Amino acid sequence: MKRFFLSFLAAVYCLLITPVYGDEARGAAHSLQETLKTLDAKLYWDSFFQSGIFSMDGHNLAFQTGVPGEYDYVLYDHNELIRLPLPYIENGKIKFPAEFVSGVRRAFEDSKRNDESHFKIAAIMVDPGHGGKDTGATGMHNINGKKIELIEKNITLNVANELWKRLKSAFPSKKILITRTGDTYPTLQTRVAMANSVELKDNEAIIYISVHANASFNKTARGFEVWYLNPDHNRTVLDKKTATEYQEIVPILNDILQEEYNRESLQMAAMIHKRIAETFGKRLPSRGLKAEDFFVVRKTLMPSVLVELAFVTNEEDAQLLSSREDLNKFADAITAGILDFVKSFERTGGYIASP
């Protein structure tokens, strides 16, 4: 709120200032082509308002055109004001003062350095459970007068594909990956290897979401669950072979990283659980957050969760699992939970407080 108030005051101040004209702004000017090449950015131009937005790697600078020599404020990333000589139109072509170009370039370079030092989620692996020869759980039901067989591998693929699409749209700059896109059977080892082999920079992380459906001999069992790694489970996070310079402290580092992954997995599980509960309300009861040593959760070297959507063996849950609309709602809810986690993770630079 404080940041918004200060930005508002600065914007009002901007409007009250009389533009300044200076001989230094009348000097060398760049053409559009020269400016785009120098900045390595895209320009979105509004010919009616004679204004534009330079965009590079998720950062934006908005400006109005003026007259040669006019100084005024441009808006950077929606919250920072920078005073520069304004671009202007000359003989029907837009010109960019050299000082304007250097100022915009400096702003983009500063943001790039900050981005490179800031810990962030760079990749998300979506894993539709089962597939191919492994059908997963199945259930037969009469739904709206029709006999329908629910097959887990199909349900998980439908939800995971929609989840993948939503994450691609929400995070265009991140790697959004999926372990299968059709009726194939990557082994559990293959799924884990796909996630663990994603190349990341030192300031980047990956998260893993496995989608499943539940089943029980007890036909009254129903509801959704979100699983994370059992905190009591010990796993090797650092490999001694790849950490030769830290041989003596590898066990200590493993304990630290394992605790961090466990805490982040629990936090992500809690956020996804909350969103599913909000989405379905009384239509689908919660069976809570669960801790277990599922293979894909146990072997991935990253924050990871496993979502059990509902029971294919329960008639009420089957109503949801057989509905395309409700399957899309599952994808929406999981997406919202992941968005919550990524926002929290990146806002704090990688620190996730215990829930």
HUBELHU-V499699 format. One record per residue. N is the residue number from 0. RES is the residue in one letter. OMEGA is omega as a letter, one per 20 degrees, with the letter a starting at -180 (NA if undefined). NEAR is the number of other C-alpha atoms within 8 Angstrom. D_FIRST is the distance of its C-alpha to the first C-alpha in Angstrom with 1 decimal. Layout:
N RES OMEGA NEAR D_FIRST
N RES OMEGA NEAR D_FIRST
//
This chain:
0 M a 4 0.0
1 K a 5 3.8
2 R r 6 5.4
3 F a 8 5.1
4 F r 8 6.2
5 L r 8 8.7
6 S r 10 9.9
7 F r 8 10.5
8 L r 8 12.4
9 A r 9 14.3
10 A r 9 15.2
11 V r 8 16.5
12 Y r 8 18.3
13 C a 9 19.9
14 L a 6 21.3
15 L a 6 22.9
16 I r 6 24.6
17 T a 4 28.2
18 P a 7 28.9
19 V r 8 31.0
20 Y a 8 34.3
21 G a 9 36.0
22 D a 7 39.2
23 E a 6 37.7
24 A a 15 35.8
25 R a 10 39.1
26 G a 8 40.5
27 A r 7 40.7
28 A a 9 38.9
29 H r 12 38.7
30 S r 9 39.6
31 L a 9 37.5
32 Q r 7 39.5
33 E a 8 39.3
34 T r 11 35.6
35 L r 11 35.0
36 K a 8 37.4
37 T a 8 35.8
38 L a 9 32.3
39 D a 7 33.4
40 A r 9 30.8
41 K r 8 30.8
42 L r 9 30.5
43 Y a 8 29.4
44 W r 8 30.9
45 D a 8 30.6
46 S a 6 33.9
47 F a 5 33.2
48 F a 6 30.2
49 Q a 9 31.6
50 S a 12 28.4
51 G r 11 27.6
52 I r 11 25.4
53 F a 11 26.6
54 S r 12 25.8
55 M r 10 26.7
56 D r 5 26.0
57 G r 6 22.8
58 H a 10 21.4
59 N r 11 21.5
60 L a 13 22.1
61 A a 11 22.4
62 F r 11 24.8
63 Q r 11 26.9
64 T r 10 30.5
65 G r 9 32.0
66 V a 9 35.4
67 P r 9 37.0
68 G a 13 35.6
69 E r 13 32.4
70 Y r 13 29.3
71 D a 11 25.8
72 Y r 10 22.3
73 V a 12 21.8
74 L a 12 18.6
75 Y r 12 18.4
76 D r 8 16.7
77 H a 7 14.4
78 N a 8 12.2
79 E r 8 15.0
80 L a 10 17.5
81 I a 8 21.1
82 R a 8 23.9
83 L r 11 27.1
84 P a 12 30.3
85 L r 17 30.0
86 P a 14 32.3
87 Y r 11 35.0
88 I r 11 37.7
89 E a 7 41.3
90 N r 4 44.3
91 G a 5 42.3
92 K a 6 40.6
93 I r 10 37.2
94 K a 12 37.2
95 F r 14 34.7
96 P a 15 35.0
97 A a 11 35.6
98 E r 9 32.8
99 F a 12 30.4
100 V a 13 31.7
101 S r 8 31.5
102 G r 9 27.9
103 V a 10 26.8
104 R r 10 29.0
105 R r 8 27.5
106 A r 8 23.9
107 F a 10 25.2
108 E r 8 27.3
109 D r 8 24.4
110 S r 9 22.4
111 K r 8 25.7
112 R r 8 26.2
113 N r 8 22.7
114 D a 7 23.4
115 E a 8 26.8
116 S a 7 25.6
117 H a 9 22.8
118 F a 11 24.2
119 K r 12 23.9
120 I a 13 25.7
121 A a 10 28.3
122 A r 11 30.6
123 I r 13 30.9
124 M r 13 34.4
125 V a 15 35.2
126 D r 13 38.4
127 P a 16 40.3
128 G r 12 42.7
129 H a 10 46.5
130 G r 15 48.2
131 G a 9 51.7
132 K a 6 54.3
133 D a 8 51.8
134 T a 11 51.0
135 G a 10 49.0
136 A r 11 49.2
137 T r 12 50.8
138 G r 10 51.3
139 M a 9 53.4
140 H r 10 52.4
141 N a 8 53.5
142 I a 8 50.5
143 N r 4 51.0
144 G a 5 54.7
145 K r 6 54.5
146 K a 8 55.2
147 I r 8 52.4
148 E r 8 52.2
149 L a 14 48.8
150 I a 12 48.8
151 E a 15 46.0
152 K r 17 46.2
153 N r 10 45.7
154 I a 12 42.8
155 T r 13 40.9
156 L r 13 41.6
157 N a 9 40.4
158 V a 14 37.1
159 A r 14 36.7
160 N r 9 37.5
161 E r 10 34.8
162 L r 13 32.3
163 W r 12 33.3
164 K a 8 32.9
165 R r 11 29.4
166 L r 10 28.3
167 K r 10 30.0
168 S a 7 28.0
169 A a 6 24.6
170 F a 8 25.4
171 P a 7 27.7
172 S r 6 27.5
173 K r 10 28.5
174 K r 8 32.0
175 I a 12 32.4
176 L r 9 35.8
177 I a 11 38.1
178 T r 11 41.2
179 R r 11 43.3
180 T r 8 43.1
181 G a 6 46.4
182 D r 9 49.0
183 T a 9 49.5
184 Y r 10 49.7
185 P r 10 48.0
186 T r 6 49.0
187 L r 8 46.4
188 Q r 8 47.3
189 T r 8 46.6
190 R a 12 43.2
191 V a 11 42.2
192 A r 9 43.7
193 M a 9 41.9
194 A a 11 38.5
195 N a 8 39.6
196 S r 6 41.0
197 V a 6 37.9
198 E a 4 37.5
199 L r 8 34.2
200 K a 5 33.0
201 D a 4 32.3
202 N a 10 28.5
203 E r 10 28.9
204 A r 11 29.4
205 I r 12 30.9
206 I a 11 30.5
207 Y r 14 33.3
208 I r 12 33.4
209 S a 13 36.9
210 V a 15 37.5
211 H r 13 40.4
212 A a 14 41.9
213 N r 11 43.6
214 A r 10 47.2
215 S r 8 49.3
216 F r 5 52.8
217 N a 5 51.3
218 K r 9 50.7
219 T r 5 48.4
220 A a 9 45.9
221 R r 12 42.7
222 G a 12 39.0
223 F r 14 36.6
224 E r 14 35.9
225 V a 15 33.8
226 W r 13 35.5
227 Y a 16 34.5
228 L r 16 36.8
229 N a 9 38.5
230 P a 8 37.0
231 D a 4 40.6
232 H r 7 41.8
233 N r 6 42.5
234 R r 7 42.3
235 T r 7 42.8
236 V r 8 39.7
237 L r 9 41.2
238 D a 8 44.7
239 K a 9 46.9
240 K a 5 48.6
241 T r 6 45.4
242 A a 10 44.2
243 T a 7 47.4
244 E r 4 45.8
245 Y a 8 44.1
246 Q a 8 47.2
247 E a 5 47.1
248 I r 7 43.5
249 V r 12 43.2
250 P r 7 43.5
251 I r 7 40.7
252 L r 9 38.4
253 N r 11 39.4
254 D a 8 38.4
255 I a 8 34.9
256 L r 9 34.3
257 Q r 12 35.7
258 E r 9 33.5
259 E r 8 30.4
260 Y r 12 31.7
261 N a 13 32.4
262 R r 11 29.0
263 E r 10 27.3
264 S r 13 29.9
265 L a 12 29.2
266 Q r 12 25.5
267 M r 14 26.2
268 A a 13 28.9
269 A a 11 26.6
270 M r 12 24.0
271 I r 15 26.9
272 H a 13 28.6
273 K a 9 25.6
274 R r 12 25.3
275 I r 11 29.1
276 A r 11 29.2
277 E a 7 26.6
278 T a 8 28.6
279 F r 8 32.0
280 G a 8 31.5
281 K r 5 35.0
282 R a 5 36.8
283 L a 12 36.6
284 P r 10 36.5
285 S r 8 34.8
286 R r 7 37.1
287 G r 8 34.2
288 L a 11 33.3
289 K r 8 36.5
290 A a 9 37.5
291 E a 8 40.6
292 D r 9 42.3
293 F a 7 42.4
294 F a 7 43.9
295 V r 11 41.2
296 V a 12 38.5
297 R a 9 40.8
298 K r 8 41.8
299 T a 13 38.7
300 L a 7 37.2
301 M r 9 33.6
302 P a 13 31.1
303 S r 15 33.1
304 V r 16 33.4
305 L a 12 36.0
306 V r 13 35.3
307 E a 12 38.1
308 L a 12 37.4
309 A a 14 40.0
310 F r 15 43.8
311 V a 17 46.3
312 T a 15 48.9
313 N a 13 47.3
314 E r 9 48.0
315 E r 7 44.6
316 D a 14 42.7
317 A r 14 45.1
318 Q r 9 43.9
319 L a 9 40.5
320 L r 13 41.9
321 S a 9 44.3
322 S r 8 41.7
323 R r 7 40.2
324 E a 6 37.4
325 D r 10 36.6
326 L r 14 37.1
327 N r 10 34.4
328 K r 9 32.1
329 F r 11 32.7
330 A r 13 31.8
331 D a 10 28.6
332 A r 12 27.6
333 I r 12 28.5
334 T a 12 26.6
335 A r 10 23.4
336 G r 14 24.0
337 I r 11 24.6
338 L r 8 21.4
339 D a 9 19.5
340 F a 11 21.5
341 V r 10 21.3
342 K r 8 17.5
343 S a 9 17.4
344 F a 13 20.4
345 E r 12 19.2
346 R a 7 15.6
347 T r 8 17.4
348 G r 9 20.3
349 G r 9 22.8
350 Y r 6 22.2
351 I a 10 22.2
352 A r 5 22.2
353 S a 5 25.0
354 P NA 5 24.3
//
